[in-house]
Amino acid sequence: MTDKEFCAHMLAKALVQADAEIHIQGAPAASYLQIMLRAESFMALREIRKILDDDSLNDRDCFDRIDQIVSVFEELGPGAGSRHDFD
C-alpha cells in the first residue's frame, strides 16, 4: 500500500467516525455517491460473472478463478488483506 493509499484510507475512516457529510459544489453528495457505488458494484459483479462463466478452465483451475475474483476486489481498492498472500 502506498503512502497516498494509506492516507486515503485513514481520511475515509476519520470522516466516517466523525459522521461527516460530503458536499459536491455545495450540495450533499449522497445521491452522487450512491450512483457511483452502484456503477462500481455492477462492474465488479460483471467481472466476477465473467470469471465464473469461463468454461475453458477445468476443475483444477478453480483456485485460479477464486484468485481472479479476489484480484477484482483488490483493483477496487479495499483488497483482500493478508488473505491473498499466496502468489
C-alpha positions as CSV (number, residue, x, y, z in Angstrom):
1,M,0.0,0.0,0.0
2,T,1.4,3.4,-1.0
3,D,1.6,6.3,1.4
4,K,-1.2,8.0,-0.7
5,E,-3.4,5.0,-0.4
6,F,-2.8,4.7,3.3
7,C,-3.6,8.3,3.9
8,A,-6.8,8.0,1.8
9,H,-7.9,5.0,4.0
10,M,-7.1,6.9,7.2
11,L,-9.0,10.0,5.9
12,A,-12.0,7.9,5.0
13,K,-12.0,6.3,8.4
14,A,-11.8,9.6,10.2
15,L,-14.7,11.0,8.1
16,V,-16.9,8.0,8.9
17,Q,-16.0,8.2,12.6
18,A,-16.8,12.0,12.6
19,D,-20.1,11.3,10.9
20,A,-19.0,13.8,8.3
21,E,-21.2,14.8,5.4
22,I,-19.7,15.2,1.9
23,H,-20.7,18.1,-0.3
24,I,-20.0,18.5,-4.0
25,Q,-20.4,22.0,-5.3
26,G,-22.2,23.0,-2.1
27,A,-24.9,20.2,-2.3
28,P,-24.9,17.0,-0.3
29,A,-23.2,14.2,-2.2
30,A,-25.3,11.3,-1.0
31,S,-27.1,10.7,-4.4
32,Y,-23.9,11.2,-6.4
33,L,-22.1,8.7,-4.1
34,Q,-24.9,6.1,-4.4
35,I,-24.8,6.4,-8.2
36,M,-21.0,6.0,-8.2
37,L,-21.2,3.0,-5.8
38,R,-23.9,1.3,-7.9
39,A,-21.8,1.6,-11.0
40,E,-18.7,0.3,-9.3
41,S,-20.6,-2.6,-7.8
42,F,-22.2,-3.5,-11.1
43,M,-18.8,-3.5,-12.8
44,A,-17.3,-5.7,-10.1
45,L,-20.2,-8.2,-10.3
46,R,-19.9,-8.3,-14.1
47,E,-16.1,-9.1,-13.9
48,I,-16.8,-11.8,-11.3
49,R,-19.5,-13.3,-13.6
50,K,-17.1,-13.4,-16.5
51,I,-14.6,-15.3,-14.4
52,L,-17.2,-17.8,-13.2
53,D,-18.6,-18.3,-16.7
54,D,-15.2,-19.1,-18.2
55,D,-15.8,-22.8,-19.1
56,S,-12.4,-23.1,-20.8
57,L,-11.0,-23.8,-17.3
58,N,-11.1,-27.2,-15.8
59,D,-11.7,-28.0,-12.1
60,R,-8.0,-27.7,-11.3
61,D,-8.3,-24.1,-12.3
62,C,-10.9,-23.4,-9.7
63,F,-8.3,-22.0,-7.4
64,D,-7.2,-19.6,-10.2
65,R,-10.9,-18.5,-10.6
66,I,-11.0,-17.6,-6.9
67,D,-7.7,-15.8,-7.2
68,Q,-9.1,-13.7,-10.1
69,I,-12.2,-12.8,-8.1
70,V,-10.0,-11.7,-5.2
71,S,-7.9,-9.6,-7.6
72,V,-11.1,-7.8,-8.8
73,F,-11.6,-6.7,-5.1
74,E,-8.0,-5.6,-4.9
75,E,-8.4,-3.5,-8.0
76,L,-11.5,-1.8,-6.5
77,G,-9.5,-0.6,-3.5
78,P,-10.2,-2.4,-0.3
79,G,-8.3,-5.5,-1.3
80,A,-8.3,-8.8,0.5
81,G,-5.8,-8.0,3.2
82,S,-3.4,-10.8,4.1
83,R,-5.7,-13.5,2.7
84,H,-4.3,-13.0,-0.8
85,D,-0.6,-13.7,0.1
86,F,-0.4,-17.0,-1.9
87,D,1.3,-15.8,-5.1
